[in-house]
C-alpha cells in the first residue's frame, strides 16, 4: 500500500536514470545512511564494533569487489584472500614509509596497488576462463601468501613475521592502534564503504558495467557488437582489486591491528568472501551487503543461542555453523541462484502489487 510508483513522475532523463528512481527507495536509503552516520556512532560500544559492525563494513567492501568480478563480469576468482593481503601489506608499508600522510591516502594507495597486482594476475583471463581461471587465481592466492611470508622486506624484517599497525589519527582522532575509540574506527570504515558502494553502483549501471555483463553473458557475441574483451576483463579485475585492497587495508589497520598473512588471509578468507557473494546474490550490490551481513551475524547468533542459551559446547556450535553455510549454498545454487537479493526483489514486487492478486 505504501510502496507505489503511482504519482512519482519524472520530468527529465536525469531523474529517470538516477540511482534510485523510485522515491520510496531514495527515502529508505537516506534513512539508513542517516541512522548509520548520525545515530550508531553515539550508541556503539567495543563489543558491537568488533563483533558485528566493523567485520560487516569491511567484508561488505570485499564482497562488492568480488561481486563486480564474479557476478557482473563472470570471471571466477579464488584469490580474494591473497589480494586482501596485498592491500594490508601495501597499507603497512605506506604507513611506515610516509607517516605524515593522511590515513585516507594510505588506504586509497593500498587499493590502487592491489588493483595493479589484480590486473597482472587477471591477464590469463584473456586466454582462459571458467575452471581454468579459477585455478589461476587460486595459484595467485598461494603465491601471494608465500611471498609475504618469505620476503622480510614486506614485514620490515620483524623477527616474528607479523605486521602491526602504528597509531595514526585523522583530524586529531585516533583511527588505528589499541587506543582508537570504537566510534572512530566505525566511522572511518563506514566512509569507505559508502564511497565504494556509490562508485560500484554507478559503474555497474554505466557503459563499463554493461560491457562487463555482455562479456559475462556471451563473450563472443559481445566482441562482435564492439565490446573490447581485454578492456572489459582487465577493468573488472582492476576495479575489483581496488575494492578488495581497501577492505584488506581496513581489515589490517583498523580491525585487527596486527596480522600474520597465513592466518589472516589464507584460502579460508577467499572462500568466505565468495560464500557471501553466492548467498547474497551474484550481480547485485545489495546482495553483497546482504551476504556480508548474513555471514557476520550467523556466528554471533549461533553463539548466543547455542552456547549462552542452550549450553552447547563451543566446538559443536562452530561445526554447526559450517553445516548451515554449506547447506545454504547448496539450496541457493539450486533453488535461488540470485540469492538473498532476488528474495528482496520479489518481496518488493509483492509490496507494489498488494493487496491485488498476483
C-alpha positions as a printed Julia matrix, in Angstrom:
358×3 Matrix{Float64}:
  0.0     0.0     0.0
  2.8     2.42    0.86
  5.29    1.19   -1.77
  3.98    2.65   -5.03
  5.34    4.32   -8.15
  1.96    5.96   -8.78
  2.31    9.73   -8.71
  6.12    9.6    -8.84
  6.6    11.5   -12.09
  9.89   12.01  -13.96
 10.33   15.18  -15.99
 13.9    14.72  -17.23
 16.26   11.99  -18.37
 18.47   12.6   -15.33
 15.56   11.9   -12.98
 14.6     8.75  -14.86
 18.17    7.37  -14.84
 19.11    8.25  -11.26
 20.42    5.55   -8.97
 17.13    5.12   -7.1
 14.32    6.27   -9.41
 11.51    5.32   -7.01
 11.01    7.98   -4.35
 10.34    5.45   -1.57
 13.65    3.71   -2.28
 15.52    7.01   -2.09
 13.97    7.93    1.24
 14.65    4.46    2.6
 18.34    4.64    1.73
 18.58    8.19    3.05
 17.1     6.95    6.33
 19.58    4.07    6.53
 22.5     6.44    5.89
 21.2     8.91    8.47
 20.97    6.19   11.11
 24.41    4.82   10.18
 26.14    8.22   10.32
 24.15   10.1    12.96
 22.81    7.5    15.4
 25.08    4.43   15.52
 28.32    6.33   16.44
 26.64    7.6    19.62
 25.42    4.2    20.83
 28.24    1.93   19.64
 30.49    0.08   22.08
 33.58   -2.09   21.7
 31.64   -5.36   21.51
 29.27   -4.18   18.77
 32.15   -2.65   16.83
 34.5    -5.63   16.95
 31.95   -8.45   16.78
 29.48   -7.14   14.21
 29.83   -3.66   12.71
 33.49   -3.5    11.68
 33.55   -7.02   10.17
 30.33   -6.27    8.31
 31.61   -2.98    6.86
 34.95   -4.44    5.78
 33.59   -7.71    4.39
 30.89   -5.79    2.52
 33.6    -3.84    0.66
 35.39   -7.11   -0.2
 32.11   -8.71   -1.31
 31.31   -5.73   -3.56
 34.74   -6.06   -5.17
 34.41   -9.8    -5.73
 30.83   -9.41   -6.96
 31.99   -6.99   -9.66
 34.46   -9.59  -10.9
 32.38  -12.75  -10.5
 28.79  -11.52  -10.59
 28.99   -8.74  -13.18
 31.97   -9.74  -15.33
 31.68  -13.51  -14.97
 35.38  -14.0   -14.16
 35.77  -16.64  -11.45
 38.28  -15.75   -8.74
 39.51  -17.72   -5.72
 42.31  -15.31   -4.81
 40.41  -12.8    -2.69
 42.38  -13.56    0.47
 45.68  -13.02   -1.32
 44.5    -9.72   -2.82
 43.32   -8.58    0.61
 46.82   -9.4     1.86
 48.26   -7.15   -0.86
 46.08   -4.3     0.42
 47.09   -4.97    4.02
 50.83   -5.11    3.37
 50.74   -2.15    0.99
 48.93   -0.12    3.65
 51.51   -1.18    6.24
 54.41   -0.13    4.03
 52.8     3.22    3.24
 52.06    3.83    6.93
 55.68    3.18    7.92
 57.3     4.92    4.94
 55.05    8.01    4.88
 53.84    8.57    8.46
 52.94   12.21    7.77
 50.41   11.34    5.05
 46.7    11.0     5.93
 45.34    7.56    6.67
 42.72    8.08    3.97
 45.51    8.36    1.41
 47.23    5.23    2.74
 44.1     3.14    2.31
 43.41    4.51   -1.18
 47.01    3.9    -2.24
 46.77    0.34   -0.91
 43.65   -0.13   -3.03
 45.46    1.2    -6.09
 48.43   -1.09   -5.52
 46.09   -4.08   -5.18
 44.35   -3.09   -8.4
 47.67   -3.23  -10.26
 48.5    -6.66   -8.81
 44.99   -7.91   -9.55
 45.22   -6.79  -13.18
 48.57   -8.59  -13.52
 47.04  -11.84  -12.25
 43.97  -11.19  -14.42
 45.96  -11.36  -17.65
 45.31  -15.12  -18.0
 41.59  -14.3   -18.27
 42.29  -13.09  -21.81
 43.03  -16.69  -22.82
 41.28  -18.93  -20.3
 38.01  -18.87  -18.39
 35.85  -20.88  -16.04
 37.55  -23.61  -14.04
 40.99  -22.84  -15.51
 40.76  -19.18  -14.5
 39.67  -20.24  -11.01
 42.81  -22.39  -10.74
 44.97  -19.49  -11.94
 43.56  -17.14   -9.28
 43.94  -19.91   -6.69
 47.62  -20.06   -7.64
 47.77  -16.28   -7.09
 46.33  -16.82   -3.6
 49.05  -19.26   -2.59
 51.82  -17.32   -4.3
 50.97  -14.02   -2.6
 50.75  -15.63    0.84
 54.1   -17.35    0.24
 55.65  -14.07   -0.97
 54.61  -12.09    2.1
 55.84  -14.87    4.36
 59.22  -15.32    2.68
 60.36  -11.8     1.8
 61.3    -9.95    5.03
 61.07   -6.51    3.38
 57.3    -6.72    3.39
 57.12   -7.03    7.19
 60.09   -4.67    7.8
 62.38   -7.53    8.88
 60.34   -8.2    12.02
 61.56  -11.22   13.98
 58.03  -12.55   14.44
 56.99  -12.05   10.82
 53.9   -10.11   11.95
 52.93   -6.63   10.87
 51.43   -4.23   13.41
 49.59   -1.03   12.57
 51.2     2.05   14.14
 48.9     4.63   15.71
 47.53    7.1    13.17
 44.93    9.81   13.59
 42.57   11.73   11.33
 41.84   15.31   12.4
 43.35   14.53   15.79
 41.2    11.41   16.37
 42.94    8.04   16.63
 41.9     5.62   13.88
 44.41    2.81   14.35
 46.05    1.29   17.4
 44.65   -0.25   20.6
 43.54    3.13   21.96
 41.39    4.08   18.97
 37.74    4.63   20.05
 35.13    2.27   18.61
 33.05    5.03   17.05
 36.07    6.45   15.2
 37.07    3.13   13.62
 33.43    2.53   12.72
 33.04    5.93   11.05
 36.31    5.54    9.17
 35.23    2.18    7.75
 31.69    3.43    7.03
 33.02    6.32    4.95
 34.98    3.9     2.77
 32.02    1.51    2.43
 29.73    4.35    1.33
 32.36    5.58   -1.11
 32.89    2.1    -2.61
 29.18    1.29   -2.8
 28.35    4.53   -4.65
 31.19    4.01   -7.13
 30.22    0.38   -7.72
 26.54    1.23   -8.12
 27.25    3.87  -10.74
 29.89    1.83  -12.58
 27.63   -1.2   -12.91
 24.8     0.94  -14.3
 27.01    2.68  -16.86
 28.78    1.76  -20.07
 31.55   -0.1   -18.3
 29.11   -2.21  -16.3
 27.15   -3.09  -19.42
 30.35   -4.24  -21.12
 31.13   -6.43  -18.09
 27.7    -8.04  -18.25
 27.95   -8.53  -22.01
 31.25  -10.4   -21.57
 29.69  -12.43  -18.77
 26.61  -13.46  -20.74
 28.25  -14.23  -24.1
 31.78  -13.04  -24.74
 31.89  -13.88  -28.46
 28.65  -12.0   -29.19
 29.86   -9.08  -27.06
 33.07   -8.85  -29.07
 31.08   -8.93  -32.33
 28.95   -5.93  -31.29
 32.02   -3.89  -30.37
 32.87   -4.69  -26.74
 36.61   -4.87  -26.2
 37.1    -8.08  -24.17
 40.6    -7.15  -22.97
 39.44   -3.77  -21.67
 36.3    -5.21  -20.08
 38.05   -8.09  -18.3
 41.07   -6.14  -17.1
 38.99   -3.2   -15.86
 36.82   -5.68  -13.96
 39.96   -7.12  -12.33
 41.28   -3.63  -11.63
 38.11   -2.24  -10.04
 37.58   -5.45   -8.09
 41.17   -5.36   -6.86
 40.8    -1.72   -5.79
 37.83   -2.51   -3.54
 39.37   -5.72   -2.2
 42.62   -3.87   -1.46
 40.72   -1.24    0.52
 39.0    -3.98    2.53
 42.35   -5.67    3.21
 43.91   -2.39    4.35
 40.99   -1.71    6.71
 40.97   -5.31    7.93
 44.61   -4.99    8.96
 44.91   -1.4    10.16
 41.51   -0.64   11.7
 40.05   -4.01   12.69
 42.84   -6.43   13.68
 45.78   -4.08   14.22
 48.31   -6.9    13.81
 48.22   -9.79   11.34
 50.2   -12.76   10.14
 49.44  -13.35    6.49
 48.97  -17.1     6.63
 46.36  -16.93    9.4
 44.53  -13.73    8.44
 44.5   -14.01    4.64
 44.57  -17.73    3.9
 42.39  -19.65    1.49
 39.59  -19.67    4.08
 39.23  -15.92    3.63
 38.82  -16.32   -0.12
 36.04  -18.87    0.31
 34.33  -16.79    3.0
 34.0   -13.76    0.72
 32.91  -16.0    -2.17
 30.19  -17.53    0.03
 29.0   -14.01    0.9
 28.6   -13.25   -2.8
 26.82  -16.55   -3.54
 24.38  -16.31   -0.63
 23.8   -12.57   -1.07
 23.33  -12.75   -4.82
 25.59  -12.65   -7.87
 25.41   -9.45   -9.87
 23.88   -7.33   -7.11
 25.4    -4.6    -4.95
 22.65   -5.07   -2.38
 23.41   -8.8    -2.43
 26.98   -8.05   -1.33
 25.61   -6.22    1.72
 23.1    -8.98    2.44
 25.65  -11.78    2.16
 28.19   -9.97    4.35
 25.55   -9.21    6.98
 24.32  -12.81    7.0
 27.73  -14.46    7.4
 28.87  -11.93   10.0
 25.7   -12.26   12.08
 25.4   -16.05   11.78
 28.25  -16.99   14.19
 27.13  -14.32   16.67
 23.54  -15.59   16.66
 24.65  -19.22   16.91
 26.91  -18.39   19.84
 24.13  -16.58   21.71
 21.54  -19.29   21.02
 23.76  -22.38   21.11
 26.31  -21.55   23.81
 24.63  -18.97   26.05
 21.01  -20.2    25.87
 21.18  -23.93   25.11
 24.56  -24.58   26.73
 26.1   -26.46   23.8
 29.9   -26.82   23.59
 31.63  -24.14   21.52
 33.18  -26.61   19.06
 29.75  -28.14   18.33
 28.35  -24.68   17.55
 31.32  -23.92   15.28
 30.77  -27.13   13.3
 27.04  -26.45   13.15
 27.82  -23.09   11.57
 29.77  -24.81    8.78
 26.87  -27.19    8.18
 24.39  -24.3     7.91
 26.58  -22.33    5.49
 27.2   -25.36    3.29
 23.51  -26.29    3.21
 22.5   -22.71    2.37
 24.97  -22.55   -0.5
 23.53  -25.75   -1.97
 19.96  -24.5    -1.5
 20.64  -21.11   -3.06
 22.56  -22.54   -6.01
 19.72  -24.95   -6.79
 16.57  -23.04   -5.85
 17.56  -19.36   -5.98
 20.86  -18.7    -7.8
 20.48  -14.94   -7.34
 20.49  -15.26   -3.57
 19.03  -13.01   -0.91
 18.94  -10.07   -3.34
 16.38  -11.86   -5.51
 14.24  -12.69   -2.48
 14.31   -8.99   -1.57
 13.3    -8.03   -5.12
 10.4   -10.49   -5.05
  9.25   -9.09   -1.69
  9.3    -5.55   -3.13
  7.26   -6.65   -6.15
  4.66   -8.18   -3.84
  4.51   -4.92   -1.89
  3.97   -2.97   -5.09
  1.0    -5.16   -6.09
 -0.55   -5.75   -2.68
 -3.47   -6.23   -1.96
 -4.25   -7.18   -5.55
 -3.88  -10.82   -6.68
 -0.67  -11.8    -8.49
